[in-house]
Amino acid sequence: MTPSEKRPRLGLALGAGAARGWAHIGVLRALREAGIEPDVVSGTSAGALVGGIYAAGKLDELEQWVRSLTRVEVFTLFDFTIARGGAVGGRRLMELYRDRIGDPDIENLPRKFAAVATDLRSGAEMWLQQGSLLTAIRASISLPGLFTPVEREGRWLVDGGLVNPVPVSLCRALGAEVVIAVDLNRGRLARAPHHAAEVRAAVVRSSLADGAALLEDEGPDAGEPDPDAPAKAPIIIDVITAAIDIMEDRIARSRLADDPPDVLLTPRLRHLQPLDFAGGRTTIDEGYKLMQRSMGALRELMG
């Protein structure tokens, strides 16, 4: 099923969600295997990262890299800084992507793509549809307090999840008639942990919270948190990411109620910490299986 006037134009709205964003790779993989290629892609934060690289035709390279990521490699990509505006400069990460995919202009990509960012001064929702792909991605993923803001055309831009966590509206503005949306935050706040496995997940430290922890042995003998131990007080990065999760969940519910997609995918990723980027293998697989289960409904919509 290739882009054609004989079927509705298909759009993919990829939502924000930090490390949970690797699920977008699985969604795209399942669509490709079914012979379905979206006509337009919109993305916010992690969705902008995966969607932009897909639109540039580099999904295979991204998936191969993500599946091989270790916690130590993730830690080395974050160039911590004392500059005002954020703890991480993002230069190393962007250099990695530049080496792997280059830095094409958005308007020259093989597929129509746009990213969402937020104007830090006015709070306006910014749709980035032209210019450097990497600059658009870097602006869209600028999690407040973690990444430094990005200056673009006289504006300071931060994470698009502050205003439009699941950019269905942008997807339709780009010409999509049928929209698949991927909401990575749905269900994250549904209930407090009760069972041992959930307690264990709740007390796991973020993979970027403690640099020393990232250098420990990752083998089978590595220690695990005691499920019966009292929960530790959250550190600052946990507070920031949890607060943004809460905000994005509430905003996404409101915006999706006003502008619902035709197919809504909500990967089950409650266990995954927002900054656990080394957990890509299982996260990709969850997105893949979820899209496969929704393929029948999509084919009906596409005629």
Residue pairs with C-beta under 8 A, 6 or more apart in sequence:
1 7
1 34
1 35
1 36
1 37
1 302
2 35
2 37
3 9
3 37
3 39
7 302
7 303
8 177
8 178
8 301
8 302
8 303
9 39
9 40
9 175
9 176
9 177
9 178
10 36
10 37
10 38
10 39
10 40
10 176
10 177
10 178
10 179
10 180
10 302
11 38
11 39
11 40
11 41
11 42
11 171
11 172
11 174
11 175
11 176
11 177
11 178
11 179
11 180
12 27
12 28
12 31
12 38
12 40
12 41
12 42
12 51
12 171
12 179
12 180
12 182
13 42
13 43
13 47
13 166
13 167
13 168
13 170
13 171
13 179
13 180
13 181
13 182
13 261
14 21
14 24
14 27
14 41
14 42
14 43
14 44
14 46
14 47
14 48
14 50
14 51
14 167
14 182
15 44
15 45
15 46
15 47
15 161
15 165
15 166
15 167
15 181
15 182
15 183
15 184
15 185
15 252
16 44
16 45
16 46
16 47
16 159
16 160
16 161
16 165
16 166
16 184
16 185
16 248
17 23
17 45
17 46
17 47
17 184
17 185
17 248
17 269
17 274
18 45
18 46
18 143
18 241
18 274
18 275
18 277
19 46
19 272
19 273
19 274
19 275
19 276
19 277
19 279
19 280
19 283
20 46
20 184
20 185
20 267
20 269
20 272
20 274
20 283
21 45
21 46
21 47
21 49
21 50
21 184
22 46
22 50
22 66
22 277
22 279
22 280
22 283
22 284
22 287
23 182
23 184
23 267
23 269
23 283
23 284
23 286
23 287
23 290
24 43
24 46
24 47
24 50
24 51
24 182
24 287
25 50
25 59
25 62
25 63
25 66
25 280
25 284
25 287
26 283
26 284
26 285
26 286
26 287
26 288
26 289
26 290
26 291
27 180
27 182
27 265
27 287
27 288
27 290
27 291
28 50
28 54
28 59
29 59
29 63
29 284
29 287
29 288
30 287
30 288
30 289
30 291
30 292
30 295
31 37
31 38
31 291
32 59
34 295
36 298
36 302
37 111
38 111
38 176
38 180
39 111
39 112
39 175
39 176
40 111
40 112
40 113
40 171
40 174
40 175
40 176
41 51
41 52
41 54
41 55
41 111
41 112
41 113
41 171
42 51
42 113
42 114
42 115
42 116
42 167
42 168
42 170
42 171
42 174
43 49
43 50
43 51
43 52
43 113
43 114
43 115
43 116
43 140
43 167
44 115
44 116
44 140
44 159
44 160
44 161
44 164
44 165
44 166
44 167
45 116
45 140
45 141
45 143
45 159
45 160
45 161
45 165
46 141
46 184
47 166
47 167
47 182
47 184
48 115
48 116
48 136
48 137
48 140
48 141
48 160
49 137
49 140
49 141
50 62
51 113
51 115
52 106
52 109
52 113
52 115
52 133
52 136
52 137
53 59
53 61
53 62
53 97
53 101
54 62
54 111
55 106
55 109
55 110
55 111
55 112
55 113
55 133
56 101
56 102
56 104
56 109
56 110
56 133
57 109
57 110
58 100
58 101
61 100
61 101
62 100
62 101
63 284
65 100
66 277
66 280
66 281
66 284
67 280
67 281
67 284
69 277
69 278
69 280
70 218
70 278
71 207
71 214
71 218
71 278
72 214
72 215
72 218
73 278
74 207
74 208
74 214
74 277
74 278
75 207
75 208
75 211
75 214
75 215
76 92
77 92
77 93
77 96
78 88
78 92
78 93
78 208
79 88
79 89
79 90
79 91
79 92
79 93
80 87
80 88
80 89
81 87
81 88
81 89
81 148
83 89
83 148
84 148
85 148
85 149
85 156
86 142
86 144
86 145
86 146
86 147
86 148
86 149
87 145
87 146
87 147
88 146
88 147
88 148
89 147
89 148
90 138
90 141
90 142
90 147
90 148
94 134
94 137
94 138
97 134
97 137
98 134
103 132
103 133
103 134
104 133
105 130
105 131
105 132
105 133
106 113
106 114
106 128
106 129
106 130
106 131
106 132
106 133
106 136
107 129
107 130
107 131
109 133
112 174
112 175
113 129
113 133
114 127
114 128
114 129
114 136
114 170
114 174
115 127
115 128
115 136
115 137
115 139
115 140
115 160
116 125
116 126
116 127
116 128
116 140
116 160
116 161
116 163
116 164
116 167
116 170
117 126
117 128
117 136
117 139
117 140
117 142
117 150
117 152
117 157
117 158
117 159
117 160
118 124
118 125
118 126
118 157
118 158
118 159
118 160
118 162
118 163
119 125
119 126
119 155
119 156
119 157
120 149
120 155
120 156
120 157
120 158
121 155
121 156
123 162
123 163
124 163
125 160
125 163
125 164
126 139
126 155
126 157
126 160
127 170
127 173
128 135
128 136
128 139
128 140
128 152
131 152
135 150
135 152
138 147
138 150
139 149
139 150
139 152
139 157
139 158
139 160
140 157
140 159
140 160
141 147
141 159
142 148
142 149
142 150
142 157
142 158
142 159
143 158
143 159
143 240
143 241
143 244
144 158
144 159
144 162
144 240
144 244
145 236
145 240
146 237
146 240
146 241
147 158
147 159
149 156
149 157
149 158
150 156
150 157
150 158
151 157
159 244
160 167
161 244
161 247
161 248
161 251
162 247
162 248
162 251
163 251
164 170
164 251
164 255
165 183
165 185
165 248
165 249
165 251
165 252
165 255
166 181
166 182
166 183
166 252
166 255
166 256
166 261
168 179
168 181
168 255
168 256
168 259
168 260
168 261
169 255
169 259
171 179
171 181
171 261
172 179
172 259
178 262
178 263
178 298
178 301
178 302
179 261
179 262
179 263
180 261
180 262
180 263
180 265
180 294
180 298
181 256
181 261
181 263
181 264
181 265
182 265
182 266
182 267
182 287
183 252
183 256
183 264
183 265
183 266
184 266
184 267
184 269
185 245
185 248
185 249
185 252
186 249
186 252
186 253
186 266
187 266
187 268
187 270
188 245
188 249
188 269
188 270
189 245
189 246
189 249
190 270
193 199
193 201
193 202
196 227
196 228
197 227
197 271
198 270
198 271
199 227
199 228
199 231
200 224
200 225
200 227
201 270
201 271
202 231
203 225
203 229
203 231
203 232
204 225
204 273
205 213
205 232
205 235
205 238
205 273
206 235
206 237
206 238
206 241
206 273
206 274
206 275
206 276
207 213
207 214
207 273
207 275
207 276
207 277
207 278
208 214
208 237
208 275
209 235
209 237
209 238
209 275
216 222
234 242
237 275
241 273
241 274
241 275
242 274
244 274
245 274
256 264
262 301
263 294
263 297
263 298
263 301
265 287
265 290
265 291
265 294
266 290
267 283
267 286
267 287
267 290
268 286
268 290
269 283
269 286
272 279
272 283
